[in-house]
C-alpha cells in the first residue's frame, strides 16, 4: 500500500511540474500575441465554417456598435459602415467579404497585403487602421 501511495505522489508531482511548465509556456505565447496585436486598432477572429465573428480587441465604440448585430457578415458590414471612412468602405467590404474569403485563402495560411494603412475617423477621433 505504501508503494502505491508513493507512486501516486510521484505521479502527482510530475503532473504538477508539467502543468506549471505548460502554464508558463501559455503565458509566454499570450504575451507575444498581445504585444503583436496592440499594433492594430481592432482584432477579431472569423469562423468561416459557422460564419461567426469574435472580437478579440477593439475600441469601446466598436463594442457598442456590434452588440446589435449577429453573424460575421452583419458584424463586419456594421464595423465597415460605422468605423471606416466612406471613401474606403468599398475596399474594406471587398477585403472582408466572407463569401469570397474561403476561395481567396485556398492553399494559403494568410492573405497578402491587400491595402495600405488608411487614416479613418472613428467617432471624431483619427486612428490608423491596418488592413
matplotlib code that plots the C-alpha trace (Angstrom):
import matplotlib.pyplot as plt

x = [0.0, 2.8, 4.3, 1.0, 0.8, 4.4, 3.8, 0.6, 2.5, 5.3, 2.8, 1.1, 4.4, 5.3, 1.8, 2.2, 5.6, 4.2, 1.1, 3.3, 5.6, 2.6, 1.1, 4.4, 4.5, 0.9, 1.6, 4.7, 2.6, -0.1, 2.3, 3.7, 0.3, -0.8, 2.2, 1.7, -2.0, -1.6, -0.3, -3.8, -6.8, -9.1, -8.5, -11.2, -11.5, -13.9, -15.0, -15.8, -17.5, -20.0, -19.9, -19.4, -17.1, -15.5, -13.9, -10.6, -9.7, -11.5, -12.3, -15.3, -17.1, -16.9, -18.3, -21.3, -22.0, -21.6, -23.6, -26.7, -25.6, -25.3, -23.1, -19.8, -21.2, -23.6, -20.9, -18.2, -20.6, -21.5, -17.9, -17.2, -20.3, -19.7, -15.9, -14.4, -14.4, -16.8, -14.1, -12.6, -15.8, -15.9, -12.3, -12.9, -16.0, -14.0, -11.3, -13.7, -16.2, -16.7, -18.4, -15.1, -12.7, -12.5, -11.5, -9.0, -7.5, -7.4, -3.9, -2.7, -2.2, -2.8, -3.7, -1.1, -1.1, -4.3, -4.2, -2.0, -2.6, -5.6, -6.4, -10.1, -12.5, -14.0, -16.4, -14.4, -11.1, -8.5, -7.0, -4.7, -6.2, -4.1, -5.9]
y = [0.0, 2.4, 1.7, 2.8, 5.9, 6.8, 6.1, 8.3, 11.2, 10.8, 11.0, 13.9, 15.7, 15.1, 16.2, 19.5, 20.2, 19.6, 21.7, 24.6, 24.4, 24.4, 27.4, 29.3, 28.5, 29.7, 32.9, 33.5, 32.8, 35.1, 38.0, 37.6, 37.6, 40.5, 42.6, 42.0, 42.6, 46.0, 47.5, 47.1, 49.1, 46.1, 42.3, 39.7, 36.1, 34.9, 31.3, 30.8, 27.4, 28.7, 32.3, 33.8, 36.7, 37.1, 40.4, 39.9, 43.6, 46.7, 50.2, 50.6, 52.4, 49.2, 47.0, 49.4, 49.2, 45.5, 44.3, 44.8, 42.6, 38.8, 36.7, 37.6, 39.2, 41.6, 42.4, 43.2, 45.3, 47.2, 47.8, 49.0, 51.2, 52.9, 52.9, 53.2, 56.4, 56.4, 56.6, 53.3, 51.3, 49.6, 48.4, 47.2, 45.3, 43.6, 42.6, 41.3, 39.6, 36.2, 34.8, 35.0, 34.6, 30.8, 30.9, 33.6, 31.7, 28.4, 26.8, 29.8, 30.5, 34.2, 36.8, 39.0, 42.7, 44.0, 47.7, 50.4, 51.9, 54.2, 57.0, 56.9, 58.7, 56.7, 58.9, 62.1, 60.5, 59.8, 56.3, 54.5, 51.2, 48.4, 46.1]
z = [0.0, 0.8, -2.7, -4.4, -2.2, -3.1, -6.8, -6.7, -5.1, -7.6, -10.5, -8.8, -8.5, -12.2, -13.3, -11.3, -12.8, -16.3, -15.6, -14.3, -17.4, -19.7, -17.9, -18.2, -21.9, -22.4, -20.6, -22.9, -26.0, -24.7, -24.1, -27.6, -29.2, -27.1, -28.0, -31.7, -31.6, -30.0, -33.3, -34.8, -33.8, -33.9, -33.8, -34.5, -35.4, -38.1, -38.2, -41.8, -41.3, -38.8, -40.1, -36.7, -35.6, -32.2, -31.3, -29.5, -29.1, -30.3, -29.1, -26.8, -29.7, -31.8, -29.0, -28.6, -32.3, -32.9, -30.0, -32.1, -34.9, -35.3, -37.6, -39.2, -42.3, -40.5, -37.9, -40.4, -42.5, -39.4, -38.5, -42.0, -42.1, -38.8, -38.4, -41.9, -43.9, -46.8, -49.4, -48.0, -47.4, -50.8, -50.5, -46.9, -47.9, -50.7, -48.2, -45.6, -48.0, -46.3, -49.3, -51.3, -48.4, -48.5, -52.1, -51.6, -48.7, -50.5, -50.1, -48.1, -44.4, -44.8, -47.4, -49.0, -48.0, -49.5, -48.9, -47.4, -44.0, -44.0, -41.7, -40.8, -38.5, -35.6, -33.5, -34.3, -33.4, -36.0, -36.0, -38.3, -39.5, -40.9, -43.2]

ax = plt.figure().add_subplot(projection="3d")
ax.plot(x, y, z, "-o")
ax.set_aspect("equal")
plt.show()
